[in-house]
Amino acid sequence: TIVAGHLLATLVADRLFSFIERRDSLGKTIVFDPNVRPSLWSTLDDARRQTMRAYKTCNILLSSVADELQLFGEKSSGAIMSRLSSYGIDDIVLTDGPRDIHSLNLNNHCIQPAAKSGSVVDTTSAGDGFNAAYLGCRHSGLPVKEAIRRASELSALIIAHPGAIIPSQIVSDYSKDLLSKNNISVPYTNLTLPTNARVKITRARAQAH
Protein backbone atom coordinates (compact mmCIF):
# COMPACT_ATOMS: atom_id res chain seq x y z
CA THR A 1 0.00 0.00 0.00
CA ILE A 2 1.58 3.26 -1.14
CA VAL A 3 0.68 6.53 0.58
CA ALA A 4 1.88 9.93 -0.61
CA GLY A 5 1.96 13.07 1.49
CA HIS A 6 -0.46 14.99 -0.70
CA LEU A 7 -3.14 12.41 0.18
CA LEU A 8 -2.69 13.27 3.85
CA ALA A 9 -3.28 16.90 2.95
CA THR A 10 -6.36 16.39 0.79
CA LEU A 11 -8.18 13.51 2.51
CA VAL A 12 -9.51 13.17 6.04
CA ALA A 13 -6.34 12.03 7.80
CA ASP A 14 -8.03 9.90 10.45
CA ARG A 15 -9.90 7.91 7.82
CA LEU A 16 -6.74 7.42 5.80
CA PHE A 17 -4.79 6.21 8.82
CA SER A 18 -7.65 3.89 9.74
CA PHE A 19 -7.34 2.37 6.26
CA ILE A 20 -3.55 2.09 6.67
CA GLU A 21 -3.96 0.35 10.02
CA ARG A 22 -6.35 -2.18 8.47
CA ARG A 23 -3.86 -2.89 5.69
CA ASP A 24 -1.07 -3.23 8.24
CA SER A 25 -3.13 -5.71 10.28
CA LEU A 26 -3.38 -7.86 7.15
CA GLY A 27 0.40 -7.97 6.89
CA LYS A 28 0.59 -5.55 3.97
CA THR A 29 3.68 -3.43 3.41
CA ILE A 30 3.07 0.29 3.90
CA VAL A 31 5.15 2.62 1.72
CA PHE A 32 5.22 6.35 2.42
CA ASP A 33 6.48 9.18 0.22
CA PRO A 34 6.15 12.59 1.96
CA ASN A 35 5.76 14.37 -1.40
CA VAL A 36 5.47 17.69 0.41
CA ARG A 37 3.13 20.26 -1.14
CA PRO A 38 2.92 23.18 1.35
CA SER A 39 0.05 24.85 -0.51
CA LEU A 40 -2.21 21.86 0.21
CA TRP A 41 -1.85 22.14 3.99
CA SER A 42 -3.67 24.60 6.24
CA THR A 43 -0.56 25.01 8.40
CA LEU A 44 3.01 23.75 8.37
CA ASP A 45 2.52 22.39 11.89
CA ASP A 46 -0.31 20.17 10.67
CA ALA A 47 1.86 18.95 7.79
CA ARG A 48 4.64 18.05 10.23
CA ARG A 49 2.26 16.31 12.66
CA GLN A 50 0.56 14.14 10.04
CA THR A 51 3.86 13.33 8.31
CA MET A 52 5.41 12.15 11.57
CA ARG A 53 2.31 10.07 12.15
CA ALA A 54 2.90 8.43 8.77
CA TYR A 55 6.55 7.78 9.66
CA LYS A 56 5.35 5.76 12.64
CA THR A 57 3.11 3.53 10.52
CA CYS A 58 5.16 2.83 7.38
CA ASN A 59 7.53 -0.04 6.59
CA ILE A 60 9.30 1.72 3.73
CA LEU A 61 10.01 5.45 3.59
CA LEU A 62 11.03 7.06 0.30
CA SER A 63 11.90 10.65 1.10
CA SER A 64 14.16 13.43 -0.13
CA VAL A 65 16.27 16.15 1.41
CA ALA A 66 14.01 18.70 -0.28
CA ASP A 67 10.89 17.27 1.40
CA GLU A 68 12.53 17.01 4.82
CA LEU A 69 13.93 20.53 4.52
CA GLN A 70 10.49 21.98 3.85
CA LEU A 71 8.99 20.28 6.90
CA PHE A 72 11.79 20.17 9.44
CA GLY A 73 14.39 22.68 8.23
CA GLU A 74 17.27 20.22 8.05
CA LYS A 75 19.74 20.42 5.16
CA SER A 76 22.16 17.68 6.20
CA SER A 77 21.47 14.17 4.93
CA GLY A 78 23.26 12.77 7.96
CA ALA A 79 21.10 14.71 10.40
CA ILE A 80 17.93 13.75 8.55
CA MET A 81 18.85 10.06 8.55
CA SER A 82 19.65 10.21 12.25
CA ARG A 83 16.20 11.64 12.99
CA LEU A 84 14.36 9.23 10.71
CA SER A 85 16.16 6.21 12.17
CA SER A 86 14.36 6.81 15.48
CA TYR A 87 11.03 5.74 13.94
CA GLY A 88 12.03 2.09 13.52
CA ILE A 89 11.20 2.01 9.80
CA ASP A 90 12.39 -1.14 8.01
CA ASP A 91 13.67 0.59 4.85
CA ILE A 92 14.57 4.27 4.51
CA VAL A 93 15.81 5.82 1.28
CA LEU A 94 16.76 9.51 1.16
CA THR A 95 17.53 11.11 -2.19
CA ASP A 96 19.10 14.52 -2.75
CA GLY A 97 18.86 15.38 -6.43
CA PRO A 98 22.20 14.63 -8.16
CA ARG A 99 23.97 14.11 -4.83
CA ASP A 100 24.58 10.93 -2.83
CA ILE A 101 21.67 8.71 -1.85
CA HIS A 102 21.41 7.53 1.75
CA SER A 103 19.65 4.36 2.84
CA LEU A 104 19.01 2.54 6.09
CA ASN A 105 18.02 -1.12 6.14
CA LEU A 106 18.29 -3.35 9.21
CA ASN A 107 20.44 -0.66 10.86
CA ASN A 108 22.84 -0.74 7.92
CA HIS A 109 23.43 2.85 6.78
CA CYS A 110 24.72 3.05 3.20
CA ILE A 111 25.72 5.99 1.05
CA GLN A 112 26.00 5.62 -2.71
CA PRO A 113 26.27 8.01 -5.65
CA ALA A 114 23.26 9.00 -7.69
CA ALA A 115 23.33 8.02 -11.36
CA LYS A 116 24.50 10.79 -13.64
CA SER A 117 22.22 12.06 -16.37
CA GLY A 118 23.64 13.13 -19.70
CA SER A 119 21.42 16.20 -19.56
CA VAL A 120 18.67 17.59 -17.38
CA VAL A 121 15.75 18.46 -19.64
CA ASP A 122 12.74 18.09 -17.33
CA THR A 123 12.54 16.75 -13.77
CA THR A 124 8.85 15.82 -14.09
CA SER A 125 8.19 12.40 -12.51
CA ALA A 126 11.84 11.80 -11.60
CA GLY A 127 10.81 10.95 -8.04
CA ASP A 128 7.89 8.80 -9.17
CA GLY A 129 10.17 6.89 -11.51
CA PHE A 130 12.72 6.35 -8.76
CA ASN A 131 10.05 5.02 -6.41
CA ALA A 132 8.54 2.73 -9.04
CA ALA A 133 11.90 1.18 -9.93
CA TYR A 134 13.01 0.85 -6.31
CA LEU A 135 9.83 -0.88 -5.20
CA GLY A 136 9.79 -3.12 -8.25
CA CYS A 137 13.37 -4.21 -7.64
CA ARG A 138 12.83 -4.81 -3.93
CA HIS A 139 9.65 -6.77 -4.65
CA SER A 140 11.72 -8.91 -7.01
CA GLY A 141 14.16 -9.70 -4.22
CA LEU A 142 17.03 -7.39 -5.11
CA PRO A 143 19.09 -5.96 -2.22
CA VAL A 144 18.71 -2.32 -1.21
CA LYS A 145 21.90 -1.05 -2.83
CA GLU A 146 21.14 -2.64 -6.20
CA ALA A 147 17.53 -1.45 -6.09
CA ILE A 148 18.72 2.10 -5.40
CA ARG A 149 21.25 1.94 -8.21
CA ARG A 150 18.61 0.82 -10.70
CA ALA A 151 16.07 3.34 -9.41
CA SER A 152 18.59 6.14 -9.75
CA GLU A 153 19.39 5.04 -13.31
CA LEU A 154 15.71 5.24 -14.25
CA SER A 155 15.37 8.65 -12.63
CA ALA A 156 18.38 9.90 -14.62
CA LEU A 157 16.78 8.52 -17.77
CA ILE A 158 13.49 10.28 -17.07
CA ILE A 159 14.98 13.74 -16.53
CA ALA A 160 16.80 13.53 -19.86
CA HIS A 161 13.45 13.63 -21.71
CA PRO A 162 10.75 16.35 -21.80
CA GLY A 163 7.56 15.59 -19.91
CA ALA A 164 8.95 12.23 -18.78
CA ILE A 165 7.93 10.82 -22.16
CA ILE A 166 10.65 8.29 -22.93
CA PRO A 167 10.95 6.65 -26.35
CA SER A 168 9.66 3.08 -26.15
CA GLN A 169 12.89 1.55 -27.45
CA ILE A 170 14.91 3.18 -24.67
CA VAL A 171 12.47 1.86 -22.08
CA SER A 172 12.62 -1.59 -23.65
CA ASP A 173 16.41 -1.60 -23.55
CA TYR A 174 16.41 -0.44 -19.92
CA SER A 175 13.95 -3.16 -18.91
CA LYS A 176 15.83 -5.94 -20.71
CA ASP A 177 19.11 -4.83 -19.15
CA LEU A 178 17.54 -4.73 -15.68
CA LEU A 179 16.01 -8.17 -15.98
CA SER A 180 18.98 -9.93 -17.54
CA LYS A 181 21.64 -8.52 -15.23
CA ASN A 182 19.73 -9.28 -12.06
CA ASN A 183 18.36 -12.73 -12.94
CA ILE A 184 14.80 -11.60 -12.35
CA SER A 185 12.30 -14.28 -13.27
CA VAL A 186 8.97 -13.25 -11.79
CA PRO A 187 5.56 -12.41 -13.25
CA TYR A 188 4.66 -8.73 -13.49
CA THR A 189 1.03 -7.71 -13.61
CA ASN A 190 0.12 -4.12 -14.40
CA LEU A 191 3.51 -2.78 -13.40
CA THR A 192 3.20 0.88 -14.25
CA LEU A 193 5.82 3.60 -14.30
CA PRO A 194 4.60 7.21 -13.97
CA THR A 195 1.47 7.59 -16.07
CA ASN A 196 2.76 10.65 -17.88
CA ALA A 197 5.81 8.65 -18.93
CA ARG A 198 3.44 6.66 -21.20
CA VAL A 199 5.08 3.44 -20.10
CA LYS A 200 3.18 0.34 -19.09
CA ILE A 201 4.14 -3.30 -18.82
CA THR A 202 1.02 -5.45 -18.66
CA ARG A 203 0.99 -9.13 -17.80
CA ALA A 204 4.52 -9.68 -19.06
CA ARG A 205 6.57 -12.50 -17.68
CA ALA A 206 10.24 -11.66 -17.36
CA GLN A 207 12.67 -14.50 -17.87
CA ALA A 208 16.38 -14.14 -17.22
CA HIS A 209 18.63 -15.67 -19.84
Secondary structure, DSSP 8 states (H G I E B T S, - for coil): -EEEHHHHHHS-HHHHHHHHHHHHHTT---EEE----GGGSS-HHHHHHHHHHHHTT-SEEEEEHHHHHHHH----HHHHHHHHGGG--SEEEEE-TTS-EEEEETTEEEEE-----S--S--TTHHHHHHHHHHHHHHTT--HHHHHHHHHHHHHHHTTSGGG---HHHHHHHHHHHHHHTT---EESSEE--GGGT-EE-SEE----
